[in-house]
Amino acid sequence: MNRFLLGGIAVFVLLGIGLFWWQGHAQVESAAPKAQPVPPAPAPLPSADAGEAVGPELPEATELSREQRRFGRYDRDRDRRVSRNEMLSTRSEAFRKLDKDGNNLLTFEEWAVATVDKFESADADRDSYLTPAEFRKTAPSPKPKPKCSC
């Protein structure tokens, strides 16, 4: 008897759920926006012949912007200061330059001494951070441009 009663209740519950779903679906369909007509295709763009026109000269990077880019490469956390760890992180090419005999036996401590010395000589106020003005002191000297071998 309980099975028949529970089965009947389950049928009515499922019918009620189905009825509410069907009405909700119908309301969504009636509230849908009507189809809009497709707008006509835009007119084709006019073509222009540049002919002999020449644009402006390309801008050249100034020393200041080069220095700012160099500072940005070292300043990993973008706090406008270069810490000792930030300075040491990009020194792999300098490591190769310090290995004079090319045997790759330069220890990290030996290599770091040159970098730490460079950092400490540039850190004028001894606060363990380089400001942009202090960092400018660490810039490599510009290499002379090779003469034309025409």
TIZASE-816197 format. One record per residue (C-alpha): residue number from 1; residue in three letters; x, y negated, z. Coordinates in nm, 4 decimals. Each point is the difference from the previous one (the first is absolute). Layout:
<bators>
bator keba=NUM&lumti=ala&px=X&py=Y&pz=Z
...
</bators>
This chain:
<bators>
bator keba=1&lumti=met&px=0.0000&py=0.0000&pz=0.0000
bator keba=2&lumti=asn&px=0.2797&py=-0.2393&pz=0.0860
bator keba=3&lumti=arg&px=0.1572&py=0.0622&pz=-0.3395
bator keba=4&lumti=phe&px=-0.3150&py=-0.1066&pz=-0.1829
bator keba=5&lumti=leu&px=-0.0365&py=-0.3079&pz=0.2158
bator keba=6&lumti=leu&px=0.3647&py=-0.1037&pz=-0.0442
bator keba=7&lumti=gly&px=-0.0201&py=0.0715&pz=-0.3744
bator keba=8&lumti=gly&px=-0.3101&py=-0.2194&pz=-0.0317
bator keba=9&lumti=ile&px=0.1645&py=-0.2844&pz=0.1902
bator keba=10&lumti=ala&px=0.3128&py=0.0308&pz=-0.2155
bator keba=11&lumti=val&px=-0.2147&py=-0.0183&pz=-0.3176
bator keba=12&lumti=phe&px=-0.1734&py=-0.3182&pz=0.1191
bator keba=13&lumti=val&px=0.3320&py=-0.1575&pz=0.1034
bator keba=14&lumti=leu&px=0.1565&py=0.0784&pz=-0.3379
bator keba=15&lumti=leu&px=-0.3070&py=-0.1321&pz=-0.1837
bator keba=16&lumti=gly&px=0.0167&py=-0.3221&pz=0.2056
bator keba=17&lumti=ile&px=0.3690&py=-0.0458&pz=-0.0743
bator keba=18&lumti=gly&px=-0.0615&py=0.0621&pz=-0.3685
bator keba=19&lumti=leu&px=-0.2889&py=-0.2481&pz=-0.0058
bator keba=20&lumti=phe&px=0.2076&py=-0.2741&pz=0.1647
bator keba=21&lumti=trp&px=0.2894&py=0.0676&pz=-0.2349
bator keba=22&lumti=trp&px=-0.2272&py=-0.0141&pz=-0.3044
bator keba=23&lumti=gln&px=-0.1561&py=-0.3309&pz=0.1085
bator keba=24&lumti=gly&px=0.3405&py=-0.1496&pz=0.0795
bator keba=25&lumti=his&px=0.1323&py=0.1069&pz=-0.3386
bator keba=26&lumti=ala&px=-0.3027&py=-0.1586&pz=-0.1713
bator keba=27&lumti=gln&px=0.0555&py=-0.3275&pz=0.1883
bator keba=28&lumti=val&px=0.3641&py=-0.0095&pz=-0.1081
bator keba=29&lumti=glu&px=-0.1032&py=0.0561&pz=-0.3613
bator keba=30&lumti=ser&px=-0.2609&py=-0.2786&pz=0.0108
bator keba=31&lumti=ala&px=0.2476&py=-0.2454&pz=0.1553
bator keba=32&lumti=ala&px=0.2675&py=0.0667&pz=-0.2631
bator keba=33&lumti=pro&px=0.0744&py=-0.3024&pz=-0.2206
bator keba=34&lumti=lys&px=-0.1347&py=0.0038&pz=-0.3514
bator keba=35&lumti=ala&px=0.2457&py=0.0680&pz=-0.2822
bator keba=36&lumti=gln&px=0.1571&py=-0.3195&pz=-0.1336
bator keba=37&lumti=pro&px=0.0369&py=-0.0501&pz=-0.3726
bator keba=38&lumti=val&px=0.3542&py=0.0404&pz=-0.1291
bator keba=39&lumti=pro&px=0.1542&py=-0.3438&pz=-0.0722
bator keba=40&lumti=pro&px=0.1308&py=-0.0570&pz=-0.3511
bator keba=41&lumti=ala&px=0.3703&py=0.0552&pz=-0.0607
bator keba=42&lumti=pro&px=0.2116&py=-0.3145&pz=0.0521
bator keba=43&lumti=ala&px=0.1326&py=-0.1813&pz=-0.3010
bator keba=44&lumti=pro&px=0.3513&py=0.1063&pz=-0.1032
bator keba=45&lumti=leu&px=0.2845&py=-0.2119&pz=0.1340
bator keba=46&lumti=pro&px=0.1562&py=-0.2411&pz=-0.2443
bator keba=47&lumti=ser&px=0.3472&py=0.0890&pz=-0.1128
bator keba=48&lumti=ala&px=0.2802&py=-0.2532&pz=0.0119
bator keba=49&lumti=asp&px=0.3256&py=0.0072&pz=-0.1889
bator keba=50&lumti=ala&px=0.2876&py=-0.1240&pz=0.2174
bator keba=51&lumti=gly&px=0.2099&py=-0.0696&pz=-0.3054
bator keba=52&lumti=glu&px=0.3170&py=-0.1891&pz=0.0946
bator keba=53&lumti=ala&px=-0.1130&py=-0.0813&pz=0.3559
bator keba=54&lumti=val&px=0.2635&py=0.0410&pz=0.2700
bator keba=55&lumti=gly&px=-0.0816&py=0.0236&pz=0.3668
bator keba=56&lumti=pro&px=0.1809&py=-0.1735&pz=0.2838
bator keba=57&lumti=glu&px=0.3435&py=0.1124&pz=0.1142
bator keba=58&lumti=leu&px=0.0087&py=0.2794&pz=0.2519
bator keba=59&lumti=pro&px=0.0684&py=-0.1150&pz=0.3556
bator keba=60&lumti=glu&px=0.3357&py=0.0906&pz=0.1478
bator keba=61&lumti=ala&px=0.0413&py=0.1240&pz=0.3535
bator keba=62&lumti=thr&px=0.1762&py=-0.2430&pz=0.2274
bator keba=63&lumti=glu&px=0.2600&py=0.1014&pz=0.2581
bator keba=64&lumti=leu&px=-0.2531&py=-0.0668&pz=0.2745
bator keba=65&lumti=ser&px=-0.2564&py=0.2403&pz=-0.1445
bator keba=66&lumti=arg&px=0.2676&py=0.2637&pz=-0.0516
bator keba=67&lumti=glu&px=0.1015&py=-0.0424&pz=0.3627
bator keba=68&lumti=gln&px=-0.3606&py=0.0273&pz=0.1111
bator keba=69&lumti=arg&px=-0.0402&py=0.3228&pz=-0.1977
bator keba=70&lumti=arg&px=0.3192&py=0.1369&pz=0.1534
bator keba=71&lumti=phe&px=-0.1232&py=-0.0929&pz=0.3473
bator keba=72&lumti=gly&px=-0.3337&py=0.1705&pz=-0.0753
bator keba=73&lumti=arg&px=0.1734&py=0.3253&pz=-0.0947
bator keba=74&lumti=tyr&px=0.1667&py=0.0149&pz=0.3402
bator keba=75&lumti=asp&px=-0.2954&py=-0.1287&pz=0.2054
bator keba=76&lumti=arg&px=-0.2018&py=0.3244&pz=-0.0018
bator keba=77&lumti=asp&px=-0.2591&py=-0.0999&pz=0.2623
bator keba=78&lumti=arg&px=-0.0538&py=-0.3486&pz=-0.1512
bator keba=79&lumti=asp&px=0.0509&py=-0.1888&pz=0.3259
bator keba=80&lumti=arg&px=0.2379&py=-0.2528&pz=-0.1651
bator keba=81&lumti=arg&px=0.2923&py=0.1440&pz=0.2007
bator keba=82&lumti=val&px=0.2491&py=0.2734&pz=-0.0883
bator keba=83&lumti=ser&px=0.0808&py=0.2350&pz=0.2846
bator keba=84&lumti=arg&px=0.3155&py=0.2076&pz=0.0248
bator keba=85&lumti=asn&px=-0.1891&py=0.3157&pz=-0.1027
bator keba=86&lumti=glu&px=-0.1480&py=-0.1734&pz=-0.3045
bator keba=87&lumti=met&px=0.3449&py=-0.1165&pz=-0.1037
bator keba=88&lumti=leu&px=0.1505&py=0.3486&pz=0.0382
bator keba=89&lumti=ser&px=-0.2802&py=0.1764&pz=-0.1897
bator keba=90&lumti=thr&px=0.0984&py=-0.1299&pz=-0.3425
bator keba=91&lumti=arg&px=0.3745&py=0.0439&pz=0.0137
bator keba=92&lumti=ser&px=0.0525&py=0.3244&pz=-0.1946
bator keba=93&lumti=glu&px=0.1774&py=-0.1727&pz=-0.2908
bator keba=94&lumti=ala&px=0.2269&py=-0.1777&pz=0.2456
bator keba=95&lumti=phe&px=0.0803&py=0.3408&pz=0.1459
bator keba=96&lumti=arg&px=0.1318&py=0.1110&pz=-0.3355
bator keba=97&lumti=lys&px=0.2080&py=-0.3158&pz=-0.0238
bator keba=98&lumti=leu&px=0.1510&py=0.0602&pz=0.3452
bator keba=99&lumti=asp&px=0.1121&py=0.3516&pz=-0.0947
bator keba=100&lumti=lys&px=0.3218&py=-0.1176&pz=-0.1640
bator keba=101&lumti=asp&px=0.1508&py=0.3425&pz=-0.0732
bator keba=102&lumti=gly&px=-0.3292&py=0.1413&pz=-0.1336
bator keba=103&lumti=asn&px=0.0101&py=0.3146&pz=0.2155
bator keba=104&lumti=asn&px=-0.3409&py=-0.0681&pz=0.1664
bator keba=105&lumti=leu&px=0.1504&py=0.0441&pz=0.3460
bator keba=106&lumti=leu&px=-0.0932&py=-0.3399&pz=0.1377
bator keba=107&lumti=thr&px=-0.1991&py=0.0553&pz=0.3196
bator keba=108&lumti=phe&px=-0.3123&py=-0.1968&pz=0.0739
bator keba=109&lumti=glu&px=0.1647&py=-0.1711&pz=0.2940
bator keba=110&lumti=glu&px=0.2897&py=-0.1162&pz=-0.2176
bator keba=111&lumti=trp&px=-0.2398&py=-0.1251&pz=-0.2628
bator keba=112&lumti=ala&px=-0.2282&py=-0.1727&pz=0.2519
bator keba=113&lumti=val&px=0.2903&py=-0.1957&pz=0.1504
bator keba=114&lumti=ala&px=0.0317&py=-0.2101&pz=-0.3158
bator keba=115&lumti=thr&px=-0.3754&py=-0.0597&pz=-0.0150
bator keba=116&lumti=val&px=-0.0281&py=-0.0838&pz=0.3688
bator keba=117&lumti=asp&px=0.2946&py=-0.2379&pz=-0.0314
bator keba=118&lumti=lys&px=-0.1682&py=-0.1665&pz=-0.2981
bator keba=119&lumti=phe&px=-0.3283&py=-0.0250&pz=0.1924
bator keba=120&lumti=glu&px=0.1647&py=-0.1420&pz=0.3120
bator keba=121&lumti=ser&px=0.2005&py=-0.2559&pz=-0.1982
bator keba=122&lumti=ala&px=-0.3223&py=-0.1232&pz=-0.1640
bator keba=123&lumti=asp&px=-0.2076&py=-0.0014&pz=0.3217
bator keba=124&lumti=ala&px=0.1046&py=-0.3470&pz=0.1208
bator keba=125&lumti=asp&px=-0.2452&py=-0.0249&pz=0.2924
bator keba=126&lumti=arg&px=0.0675&py=0.3579&pz=0.1191
bator keba=127&lumti=asp&px=-0.3707&py=0.0933&pz=0.0295
bator keba=128&lumti=ser&px=0.0423&py=0.3294&pz=-0.1950
bator keba=129&lumti=tyr&px=-0.2078&py=-0.1326&pz=-0.2897
bator keba=130&lumti=leu&px=0.0983&py=-0.1835&pz=-0.3159
bator keba=131&lumti=thr&px=-0.2049&py=-0.2986&pz=-0.1060
bator keba=132&lumti=pro&px=-0.0097&py=-0.0812&pz=-0.3726
bator keba=133&lumti=ala&px=0.2760&py=-0.2583&pz=0.0495
bator keba=134&lumti=glu&px=0.2184&py=0.2509&pz=0.1866
bator keba=135&lumti=phe&px=-0.0777&py=0.2739&pz=-0.2500
bator keba=136&lumti=arg&px=0.1204&py=-0.2245&pz=-0.2831
bator keba=137&lumti=lys&px=0.3521&py=0.0340&pz=0.1429
bator keba=138&lumti=thr&px=-0.0033&py=0.3745&pz=-0.0789
bator keba=139&lumti=ala&px=-0.0577&py=-0.0511&pz=-0.3732
bator keba=140&lumti=pro&px=0.2623&py=0.1616&pz=-0.2185
bator keba=141&lumti=ser&px=0.2147&py=-0.2420&pz=-0.1929
bator keba=142&lumti=pro&px=-0.1186&py=-0.0374&pz=-0.3588
bator keba=143&lumti=lys&px=0.1934&py=0.2066&pz=-0.2506
bator keba=144&lumti=pro&px=0.1604&py=-0.1933&pz=-0.2857
bator keba=145&lumti=lys&px=-0.1782&py=0.0517&pz=-0.3289
bator keba=146&lumti=pro&px=0.2028&py=0.1995&pz=-0.2502
bator keba=147&lumti=lys&px=0.1368&py=-0.1989&pz=-0.2901
bator keba=148&lumti=cys&px=-0.1298&py=0.0774&pz=-0.3423
bator keba=149&lumti=ser&px=0.2076&py=0.2634&pz=-0.1802
bator keba=150&lumti=cys&px=-0.1159&py=-0.0975&pz=-0.3444
</bators>
